[in-house]
Amino acid sequence: MVPQWIETVALHPDVTGESFSEDIFALDFGTLFDYWKVRDLGFPEPDLRVPAVYRDPESFFRSSYLTKGLHSLLNDVLGRLSGGDGGRVLKLMTAFGGGKSHTLAALFHAARTRDALDAIPEAAGLPRPGPVRIAAFDGQMYDASRGKELPGEGIRAKTMWGWIAWCLGGREGYEMLRVQDEMRVAPGGDDLLPLLQQGPSLILLDEVLEYIISAGGIRVEKTTLRDETLSFLKRLTVAVGNVSTCALVFSLQSSKREALEHLSLLQTIDHLAARKDQRREPVEGNEILSVVQRRLLGKLPEPETATPAAQAHQQIYTQMRRSYAASDAERQQAEEEGLDLRNRIRRSYPFHPALIDLMRERWAAIPDFQRTRGALRFLAACLRATKESERSRALLGPADIPIQNADVRQAFFKEVGQREDFQACLEHDFLGSNARTKRIDDRRARETPSESGKRSATRLATAILMYSFGGLQRPGSGPDEMLPPGIQEDELLRICVGPDLDSTTAQACLKELKEQCLYLHFDGVTYCFRKDPNITLLVENEAEAISRNAKRVDGEIRTMIEERVAGHRNAIIWPSDSSKIDDNDPRFLVAYLPLDFAAKSTAEADAEAVKMFETRGSGLRSFKNGLGLAVPAEDQVEALRRSVRYLLAIAGVKGKVREHHLSDAQITQLRERESTEKAAAESALLKIYAEIWLPRSQNGGIAIDSFVAGGRPLQTTLDAQRRARIHDRVMELLTDVHRRVFPNVRAAKVVELFKLGEPGAYQHGARTSDVVAGFYSYLGFPRLLKAEGVKKAVVEGVEKGLFGYAPTKPSLGAEDRFEIPRHRVAFERTLPEDEVDLDSGFLVVPAAMPEAAAPPPGPAPGPVAESVDPPPLDDGGPEPPPPPPGRRDVRLTFSADRQKLFNAWNALANLAEQAGSVRVTVEANSLEGFDQNKLENGVLEPLREIGLID
């Protein structure tokens, strides 16, 4: 099992300390310089908020990562200050917040306290100048109109040159340029050289552009302080270049966007120093990762610490990529990408490299995001919150940001902006008690216990939120042409899949997020959270209005059910009371009870069901054995109502396309949502009536038997129109699964149930109408699908000689025999089914059959078996002559094994063809005893299925 990163990584005390604050990662270079300048003058420690980690030189370097750019810069500057050939005028080209303040602080500490650099091994070999005079100018801390007070001097420097002169030479240095400072006129090069030649001098200029912008409003004779300052900068660069132990480092933003409308001014400053400067970028590419690790971790993780997480992510990622590969080349590429991911994780642990890429590549496009400082503040809040929760994953990636933590949210929106605009998004989709991501995760945990605690939907949504700000440079375009925010599915899966989130689960969650989140937008390619609601919210608002009209929703459901049982005459939809259920229809009826029935208590439901079985309106019900009640499943009722409610809402939104100004992408999304809800509705309709109640007799009253699908899945699902075959599934449950309703009944069963031939009502015979009514009335009798099942029993009984059939009930004569011509009674012959009349027909027991006419004399029966059909019935007239004498019975007895029985089958079939049917008696004995399961499944059940045995 891959360990959590909180178990293997030690965090920096600044991250875990009780006095934790984001400000501890916000280095203000001007404040740092003022702090030490006052201290060096011998004044008490000033009331300036400079964290100890930045204030103390050794602590500063121990918490710093010496990038290649910073190492080169220190080497040049310290070398120049030592009188070597290092760079004289150096310009820091950084994106906004790209390590600028940290770089200036490093130069300041290194020049002021060179020995502090020895705290880090990578600084070995850098030059060691002697005492260095340092001047630092921070345009944010300098008031262009009032200047800045010189500590302990009782005067104010009015200009940049006045302040620099004092910083380098104290009061004596200031006096060298005092006149120019008071008049706000730029000093000439001849005035600057004596100041710079008094000893090794380092001049650090920060936020120059911001100061010059303000200086534009200060009049100086016929010009402005801005123009004088520009002149000073030009002369300063020349003067510095002519002093062997002097260096000037100043910073400018590298993006035109960050200079706002003062682009031309930025270009002017850049051009003034173009001849002397050397451009330097202190933090390049992936070096931001090392900067973050050194600053936020107590110590850098050992390679073996990161290996389990790296290998686990490699394995999962490679498997995912290979599953999509269509060729050997693509499979090879998947392997290489997995190895690259493993190596990157080893270097970036405990951070997922995608998280660093996100801030370095995408968030850097946000105007207010500070690439280094912002990354430190945000990641520090994430690390601290995760540590406090005492639960983490293998890595801290875009999907693992604890956005539920208030401090993390504050840090996040402080860097990306738009916090107020996203409040609704956070409340509805992330944080609220009914937040969509939480609902999805809770449901998945209930249905799949192994998903509990993984929060897969929340993690995916969090990753999308992280990619919903900033953007990448548009391929083939200029540096300021950016793609819109958002992330595509393949990239989202690459950064999210890992040891506890596979791609299949991720895709399933992503589908639900797309359907349910209110502020998640999908344009067919890219996922992105926005401050504006998506099509889901329009549907939600429409659904909320519809939910206030419950009758409309139930009415739509009833219509849907009626459409799906159309053509089935034995289905009654939502009877309001027992009078709506027929009581004289000889077919098995199913009454589908209304959805509200599911909300009744057990006692209420049983009482109402019994009433329906016992009565029809105010009278008693006769055909109670021919009725079943389909009971709605309580767990499906709300699901069905929800889907139908949303279908109605979608229809409402589709009717307002112009009013809502829906885009083509939103219309497509609306269609997809409609398709999803239709599928959900059909699924609920398939399951809504999965329980059938049938009556049974108990203690002189009626009790209820319940039959459900149970573990055997029903085969009947959807019709050609993809609609639920509700009634077919109910009948499958009754006829195939539980075998409580039958298409036919055996003739012997009719004799048995009605006690034909025994003393009583049916001693001599029974009307077919009484037989039909008996099956549908008497609880305990087999339940028949239709009355035609009785016809088949009559045909079978006549053929087997169990009883005869007369078109009408004849009169009973002497000796308890019916007075009817014998040829008018069908007996022991094949009777066409269509000749059986279930209304007027009569079954005659053999003992009450009329006497047959004596046969004429003739030859004795021969040995040849012969089948002679009796003459057809007619409506009267003289009796026809009896059939010629012949063999009327064939009895065969033989023993056979499996093969002989198979070979004898055709011979028996030929006999059945002549006789109409044959009666087969089978006896089998086994010395070892029969296997009960094989006997049941291989012998008895197949014979039951074809109706040969009961």
SULTACOR-V227162 format. One record per backbone hydrogen bond with DSSP energy under -1.0 kcal/mol. NH is the residue of the N-H (numbers start at 1). CO is the residue of the C=O. If there is no record, write none. Layout:
# SULTACOR-V227162
[[NH;CO] [NH;CO]]
This chain:
# SULTACOR-V227162
[[5;393] [7;4] [8;5] [9;5] [12;296] [15;12] [16;12] [17;13] [20;17] [24;21] [25;22] [26;23] [32;28] [33;29] [34;30] [35;31] [36;32] [37;33] [38;34] [39;35] [40;36] [41;37] [42;39] [43;38] [48;46] [50;48] [54;51] [55;51] [56;52] [60;56] [61;57] [62;58] [63;59] [64;61] [67;65] [71;67] [72;68] [73;69] [74;70] [75;71] [76;72] [77;73] [78;74] [79;75] [80;76] [81;77] [82;78] [83;80] [84;79] [90;248] [91;278] [92;250] [93;280] [94;252] [98;95] [103;99] [104;100] [105;101] [106;102] [107;103] [108;104] [109;105] [110;106] [111;107] [112;108] [113;109] [116;113] [117;114] [118;115] [119;116] [120;117] [123;120] [124;121] [126;123] [133;200] [135;202] [137;204] [139;206] [141;138] [147;143] [148;157] [150;155] [153;150] [157;148] [163;159] [164;160] [165;161] [166;162] [167;163] [168;164] [169;165] [170;166] [173;169] [174;170] [175;171] [176;172] [177;174] [181;177] [182;178] [183;179] [185;180] [192;188] [193;189] [196;192] [197;193] [201;245] [202;133] [203;247] [204;135] [205;249] [206;137] [211;207] [212;208] [213;209] [214;210] [215;211] [217;214] [218;215] [220;223] [223;220] [225;218] [226;215] [228;224] [229;225] [230;226] [231;227] [232;228] [233;229] [234;230] [235;231] [236;232] [237;233] [238;234] [239;235] [240;236] [241;237] [242;239] [243;240] [246;243] [247;201] [248;88] [249;203] [250;90] [251;205] [252;92] [254;94] [260;257] [262;259] [266;262] [267;263] [268;264] [269;265] [270;266] [271;267] [272;268] [273;269] [274;271] [277;273] [278;89] [280;91] [287;284] [288;285] [289;286] [291;287] [292;288] [293;289] [294;290] [295;291] [296;292] [297;293] [298;10] [305;302] [306;302] [307;303] [310;306] [311;307] [312;308] [313;309] [314;310] [315;311] [316;312] [317;313] [318;314] [319;315] [320;316] [321;317] [322;318] [323;319] [331;327] [332;328] [333;329] [334;330] [335;331] [336;332] [337;333] [338;334] [339;335] [340;336] [341;337] [342;338] [343;339] [344;340] [345;341] [346;342] [347;343] [348;344] [349;345] [351;348] [352;396] [355;352] [356;352] [357;353] [358;354] [359;355] [360;356] [361;357] [362;358] [363;358] [365;362] [366;363] [369;366] [371;96] [372;97] [374;370] [376;372] [377;373] [378;374] [379;375] [380;376] [381;377] [382;378] [383;379] [384;380] [385;381] [386;382] [387;383] [388;384] [389;385] [391;386] [396;350] [400;397] [403;401] [405;402] [409;405] [410;406] [411;407] [412;408] [413;409] [414;410] [415;411] [416;412] [417;413] [422;418] [423;420] [426;422] [427;423] [428;424] [429;425] [430;426] [431;426] [432;427] [435;432] [436;428] [437;429] [439;435] [440;436] [441;437] [442;438] [443;439] [444;440] [445;441] [446;442] [447;443] [448;444] [451;448] [452;449] [454;451] [459;455] [460;456] [461;457] [462;458] [463;459] [464;460] [465;461] [466;462] [467;463] [468;465] [471;362] [474;481] [477;474] [481;478] [483;472] [486;467] [487;527] [492;488] [493;489] [494;490] [495;491] [496;492] [497;493] [498;501] [501;498] [506;502] [507;503] [508;504] [509;505] [510;506] [511;507] [512;508] [513;509] [514;510] [515;511] [516;512] [517;513] [521;528] [523;526] [527;487] [528;521] [530;519] [534;518] [538;534] [539;535] [540;536] [541;537] [542;538] [543;539] [544;540] [545;541] [546;542] [547;543] [549;546] [553;549] [554;550] [555;551] [556;552] [557;553] [558;554] [559;555] [560;556] [561;557] [562;558] [563;559] [564;560] [568;565] [571;568] [572;590] [574;592] [580;577] [581;578] [587;585] [588;785] [589;626] [590;570] [591;628] [592;572] [593;630] [597;594] [598;595] [599;596] [600;597] [605;601] [606;602] [607;603] [608;604] [609;605] [610;606] [611;607] [612;608] [613;609] [614;610] [615;611] [616;619] [619;616] [621;614] [624;622] [625;776] [626;623] [628;589] [629;693] [630;591] [631;691] [633;688] [636;633] [637;633] [640;636] [641;637] [642;638] [643;639] [644;640] [645;641] [646;642] [647;643] [648;644] [649;645] [650;646] [651;647] [652;648] [653;649] [654;650] [655;651] [656;653] [660;656] [662;657] [667;663] [668;664] [669;665] [670;666] [671;667] [672;668] [673;669] [674;670] [675;671] [676;672] [677;673] [678;674] [679;675] [680;676] [681;677] [682;678] [683;679] [684;680] [685;681] [686;682] [687;683] [688;684] [692;707] [693;629] [694;705] [696;703] [698;701] [701;698] [703;696] [705;694] [707;692] [709;690] [719;723] [722;719] [725;717] [726;724] [729;725] [730;726] [731;727] [732;728] [733;729] [734;730] [735;731] [736;732] [737;732] [738;733] [740;734] [741;734] [742;783] [750;746] [751;747] [752;748] [753;749] [754;750] [756;751] [757;762] [758;755] [763;760] [766;843] [768;841] [771;767] [772;768] [773;769] [774;770] [775;771] [776;772] [777;773] [778;774] [781;778] [785;742] [787;586] [789;786] [790;787] [792;788] [793;789] [794;790] [795;791] [796;792] [797;793] [798;794] [799;795] [800;796] [802;797] [803;797] [804;844] [805;826] [806;842] [813;817] [816;813] [817;814] [818;848] [819;811] [820;818] [824;821] [825;822] [826;805] [828;798] [835;832] [836;833] [841;837] [842;806] [843;766] [844;804] [845;764] [848;845] [849;846] [866;887] [901;897] [902;898] [903;899] [904;900] [908;904] [909;905] [910;906] [911;907] [912;908] [913;909] [914;910] [915;911] [916;912] [935;931] [936;932] [937;933] [938;934] [939;935] [940;935] [941;936] [943;939] [944;940] [945;941] [946;942] [947;944] [948;943]]
